[in-house]
């Protein structure tokens, strides 16, 4: 047994450690190496090693013999050290540490149905103002013929004769570490604790059927892309009288050709002519609801933002709504006739701007091109 590690070393405690310190160390390591939690290749072997060390050091008599003889106990022979213990199943230990107190879940208890997710794509303005629509979703529901029992009408499921209704069966294995008793779902009833002699013809004994269900959905005004709506009880049907799951609707909002959205505010961009920007003007601006007038002051520069208060998206929770922000962009004309060019030259000269020979020759070339020279 020279290859066996010292039990105190395995638990990481000293030889003078008390019962509480040993128990605390064991619980920590058992959590760390439990095969249901740790998926590393050597996790199960380490878990067994920790369990073996704890079984010895937590027992006063075994610990005293181990302190005196080590792994080779003359009272046990040379074969197995402190083997022969029933380690129990991993499931019992897991329940003790992670909830359940060692108890087993009743396989015949009501079970809540699964949640469902549905992605809905809507138009930009539908997200702004809200909408009401019907959707059709496939979901599993309790069989109307057998009312979810899975048995033919007039008959009832029977208690499984293998597991006697517990839904679990024990498998005993002899290993170098002792007897291992593993508990798993009953192979006869699949863990339900019940067997059905005469199955319902509608659901084939499952107690569930697949249906297309039409559901009315109300999308609130102001919903944004990526929002999630929860519809309680519209998910998969429960089992054995358990409640249905929920339906979660994920909203996807299409983009708009003119408007952009940031939170509850709306952004848009409108063009201005050079004359409008220089002299000022009153222009018409589209909003989410109607067209409004916007006064452009003389001398407005390209890139200037104007705010239309209260013309944005309604607040999803609460009152009021966001604003609309209008960015003006001065558009440079691309097609000028000779008269327009001359007027611009005159305008530039009046402003003290001088056109160099290169600029003049450019305009001359453009003028000749228009004349077809």
C-alpha positions in Angstrom: 0.0 0.0 0.0 3.0 2.3 -0.4 1.2 4.1 -3.3 -1.6 5.2 -1.0 -1.5 8.9 0.1 -1.6 9.8 3.8 -5.2 10.4 4.8 -4.3 13.6 6.6 -2.5 14.8 3.5 -5.5 13.9 1.4 -7.8 16.2 3.5 -5.1 18.8 4.0 -5.3 18.8 7.8 -2.8 18.1 10.5 -2.7 15.0 12.7 -4.0 17.0 15.6 -7.1 18.2 13.7 -10.4 18.0 15.5 -13.7 16.5 14.2 -15.0 19.9 13.0 -11.8 20.7 11.1 -11.8 17.3 9.4 -15.5 17.6 8.5 -15.0 21.1 7.1 -12.1 20.0 5.0 -14.0 17.0 3.7 -17.1 19.0 2.7 -14.9 21.5 0.8 -13.0 18.8 -1.1 -16.2 16.7 -1.8 -17.8 19.7 -3.4 -14.6 20.4 -5.5 -14.2 16.8 -6.8 -17.8 15.6 -6.9 -18.3 13.9 -10.4 -21.6 15.7 -10.9 -19.8 19.0 -10.6 -16.2 18.4 -11.7 -15.8 17.0 -15.2 -12.0 16.5 -15.1 -10.9 13.0 -15.9 -9.4 12.3 -12.4 -12.3 13.9 -10.5 -14.0 10.7 -9.6 -10.8 9.0 -8.3 -10.0 12.1 -6.2 -13.5 12.1 -4.8 -13.2 8.5 -3.8 -9.9 9.2 -2.2 -11.3 12.1 -0.2 -14.3 10.0 0.9 -12.1 7.1 2.0 -9.9 9.4 4.0 -12.9 11.0 5.7 -14.5 7.7 6.5 -11.4 6.7 8.4 -10.5 10.0 10.1 -14.1 10.8 11.1 -14.4 7.5 13.0 -12.6 7.5 16.4 -11.7 3.8 16.4 -10.6 3.7 12.7 -8.6 6.8 13.2 -6.8 5.4 16.2 -5.9 2.2 14.3 -4.7 4.3 11.3 -2.5 6.5 13.5 -0.9 3.3 14.9 -0.6 1.1 11.8 -1.1 3.4 8.8 -2.6 1.8 5.8 -1.6 -1.7 6.8 -3.9 -2.7 9.6 -3.1 -6.2 11.0 -6.7 -6.5 12.1 -7.9 -6.1 8.5 -5.2 -8.0 6.7 -3.0 -6.9 3.8 -5.7 -6.8 1.1 -7.7 -3.6 1.4 -6.6 -1.2 4.1 -9.8 0.4 5.4 -11.9 -1.0 2.6 -15.2 -2.7 2.9 -17.2 0.4 3.7 -20.4 1.2 1.8 -19.6 4.6 0.3 -23.2 5.1 -0.8 -24.3 6.7 -4.1 -23.0 10.0 -5.4 -26.6 11.2 -5.6 -27.0 11.1 -1.8 -23.9 13.1 -1.2 -24.8 15.6 -3.9 -28.3 16.0 -2.3 -26.7 16.6 1.1 -24.4 19.4 -0.2 -26.6 21.0 -2.9 -30.1 20.9 -1.5 -32.5 18.1 -0.7 -31.0 17.0 2.6 -30.5 13.5 1.3 -34.2 13.1 0.3 -35.5 12.0 -3.0 -37.9 14.0 -5.3 -41.3 12.4 -5.6 -41.5 11.1 -9.2 -45.2 11.4 -9.1 -45.3 15.0 -7.9 -46.8 17.8 -10.1 -44.1 19.1 -12.5 -44.0 22.6 -14.0 -43.9 22.9 -17.8 -41.0 24.2 -19.7 -40.7 27.8 -20.8 -40.8 28.7 -24.4 -39.2 31.5 -26.5 -40.6 33.2 -29.6 -38.9 35.9 -31.7 -41.2 38.5 -33.2 -40.1 41.0 -35.8 -42.0 44.3 -36.0 -41.9 47.6 -37.9 -40.1 50.7 -36.5 -43.4 52.6 -35.9 -45.1 49.5 -34.4 -42.4 49.6 -31.7 -43.0 53.3 -31.2 -46.8 53.1 -30.9 -47.4 49.5 -29.9 -49.6 46.9 -31.6 -51.9 44.0 -30.9 -51.5 40.9 -32.9 -52.0 37.1 -32.9 -49.2 34.6 -33.1 -49.3 30.8 -33.4 -46.8 28.7 -31.5 -46.3 25.0 -31.3 -46.3 23.7 -27.7 -46.8 20.6 -25.7 -50.0 20.4 -23.7 -51.7 17.8 -21.5 -53.6 15.2 -23.4 -57.3 15.9 -23.3 -58.2 12.2 -23.8 -56.4 10.9 -20.7 -56.1 14.2 -18.8 -52.3 13.7 -18.7 -52.2 10.3 -17.1 -51.1 8.5 -20.2 -53.5 5.6 -19.5 -56.4 4.6 -21.6 -59.7 6.2 -20.4 -61.2 4.0 -17.7 -57.8 2.7 -16.6 -55.1 4.0 -14.3 -51.3 3.9 -14.2 -50.0 1.2 -11.8 -47.2 1.4 -9.2 -43.9 0.1 -10.7 -43.1 -3.3 -9.3 -39.3 -2.8 -9.7 -38.8 0.5 -7.8 -42.1 0.3 -5.9 -43.0 3.8 -6.9 -39.7 5.5 -5.9 -38.6 6.0 -9.5 -35.1 4.8 -8.6 -33.3 1.5 -8.5 -30.0 0.6 -6.8 -27.1 -1.0 -8.6 -24.4 -2.5 -6.3 -20.8 -2.8 -7.6 -17.8 -4.2 -5.8 -14.7 -2.0 -6.4 -11.2 -1.9 -5.0 -12.5 0.9 -2.8 -15.4 -1.2 -1.4 -19.0 -1.7 -2.3 -20.4 1.2 -4.5 -24.2 1.6 -4.3 -25.4 3.8 -7.2 -28.9 5.0 -7.6 -30.3 5.7 -11.0 -33.6 6.1 -12.8 -35.6 3.0 -12.8 -35.1 1.1 -16.0 -38.6 -0.3 -15.9 -40.7 2.9 -15.5 -38.1 5.5 -16.6 -38.1 7.2 -13.3 -41.8 7.9 -13.2 -42.6 5.4 -10.5 -45.6 4.2 -12.6 -46.2 1.8 -15.4 -49.1 1.9 -17.9 -50.6 -1.3 -19.0 -53.2 0.1 -21.4 -51.8 3.3 -23.0 -53.9 6.2 -24.2 -54.2 6.0 -28.0 -54.1 9.7 -28.4 -50.8 10.4 -26.7 -49.3 6.9 -26.8 -48.9 6.9 -23.0 -46.9 10.1 -22.7 -49.7 12.1 -21.3 -48.7 15.0 -23.7 -49.7 16.1 -27.2 -48.2 18.6 -29.6 -50.6 21.4 -30.6 -50.6 24.7 -32.5 -51.8 27.4 -30.1 -53.0 30.9 -31.2 -52.1 33.6 -28.6 -53.0 37.3 -28.6 -50.0 39.5 -27.9 -50.2 43.2 -26.9 -46.9 45.0 -27.6 -46.6 48.1 -25.4 -45.8 51.5 -27.0 -42.1 52.4 -26.7 -40.8 48.8 -26.8 -37.2 48.7 -28.1 -35.2 46.2 -30.1 -34.1 43.2 -27.9 -36.9 43.7 -25.4 -38.4 40.6 -23.9 -42.1 40.2 -23.0 -43.2 37.5 -20.6 -46.6 35.8 -20.9 -47.3 33.8 -17.8 -48.7 30.3 -18.3 -48.4 30.3 -22.1 -45.4 27.9 -22.2 -45.4 24.1 -22.2 -48.1 22.4 -20.3 -47.2 20.9 -16.9 -47.2 17.2 -15.9 -49.5 15.5 -13.4 -51.4 18.7 -12.7 -48.4 20.9 -12.5 -48.6 24.6 -13.8 -47.7 25.5 -17.4 -44.4 27.3 -18.1 -44.1 30.8 -19.4 -43.7 32.2 -22.9 -41.0 34.8 -23.5 -41.3 36.9 -26.6 -38.1 38.6 -27.9 -38.8 41.7 -29.9 -36.7 42.5 -33.0 -37.4 46.0 -34.5 -36.7 46.8 -38.2 -34.7 49.8 -39.1 -36.3 52.9 -40.6 -35.3 54.8 -43.8 -35.4 58.2 -42.2 -35.4 57.9 -38.4 -32.8 56.5 -36.1 -33.5 55.7 -32.4 -31.4 56.0 -29.3 -33.4 55.2 -26.2 -36.5 57.3 -26.3 -35.0 60.0 -28.6 -35.3 60.1 -32.4 -32.6 61.4 -34.7 -33.0 62.4 -38.4 -31.0 64.4 -41.0 -32.5 67.0 -43.4 -30.8 68.8 -46.2 -30.5 72.6 -46.6 -29.6 74.6 -49.6 -26.8 77.2 -49.4 -29.3 79.9 -49.6 -31.5 78.5 -46.8 -28.6 78.1 -44.5 -27.2 81.6 -45.3 -30.5 83.5 -45.3 -32.6 81.4 -43.0 -35.9 79.8 -43.7 -38.8 77.8 -42.3 -38.9 74.2 -43.4 -41.2 71.3 -42.9 -39.9 68.3 -40.8 -41.5 64.9 -40.7 -41.9 63.5 -37.2 -43.2 60.1 -36.0 -46.8 61.5 -35.8 -47.1 64.4 -38.2 -45.2 67.1 -40.1 -44.1 70.3 -38.1 -42.5 73.6 -39.0 -38.9 74.3 -38.1 -37.4 77.7 -38.2 -33.8 77.8 -39.6 -31.9 81.0 -38.4 -29.7 82.8 -40.9 -26.1 81.7 -40.9 -26.9 78.1 -39.9 -23.8 75.9 -40.3 -23.9 72.3 -41.6 -24.1 69.7 -38.8 -26.2 71.9 -36.5 -28.8 70.1 -34.4 -32.2 71.3 -33.6 -34.4 69.7 -30.9 -38.2 69.1 -31.3 -39.3 68.5 -27.7 -41.7 65.7 -27.0 -41.6 64.4 -30.6 -39.7 61.2 -29.7 -40.7 57.7 -28.4 -43.2 57.3 -25.5 -41.6 56.1 -22.3 -42.3 52.4 -21.8 -42.8 52.8 -18.1 -44.3 56.1 -17.0 -45.6 59.2 -18.8 -44.1 61.5 -21.4 -41.9 60.8 -24.4 -38.5 61.6 -25.8 -37.4 64.3 -28.2 -36.6 64.4 -31.9 -33.1 65.7 -32.9 -32.8 67.2 -36.4 -29.4 67.5 -37.9 -29.2 69.9 -40.9 -26.7 69.3 -43.7 -25.9 72.1 -46.2 -25.8 70.6 -49.6 -23.3 72.0 -52.1 -24.8 72.3 -55.6 -23.2 70.1 -58.2 -24.7 71.5 -61.4 -24.4 75.3 -61.9 -25.1 77.2 -65.1 -22.9 80.1 -66.2 -25.1 82.7 -64.6 -25.0 81.0 -61.3 -21.2 80.6 -61.4 -20.8 84.3 -62.2 -23.1 85.2 -59.3 -21.1 83.1 -57.0 -17.9 84.7 -58.2 -19.4 88.1 -57.6 -20.6 87.0 -54.2 -17.1 85.7 -53.3 -15.5 89.0 -54.5 -18.0 91.1 -52.4 -16.9 89.0 -49.4 -13.3 89.7 -50.1 -12.5 86.2 -51.4 -10.0 86.0 -54.2 -10.0 83.2 -56.7 -6.6 82.2 -57.9 -5.7 81.5 -61.5 -6.1 77.8 -60.9 -9.7 78.2 -59.7 -10.5 80.6 -62.6 -9.0 78.2 -65.1 -11.1 75.4 -63.6 -14.3 77.4 -64.0 -13.3 78.3 -67.5 -12.8 74.6 -68.4 -16.2 73.8 -66.8 -17.8 76.6 -68.8 -16.3 75.4 -72.1 -17.5 71.9 -71.3 -21.0 73.1 -70.9 -20.8 75.0 -74.2 -19.4 71.9 -75.9 -16.2 73.6 -76.9 
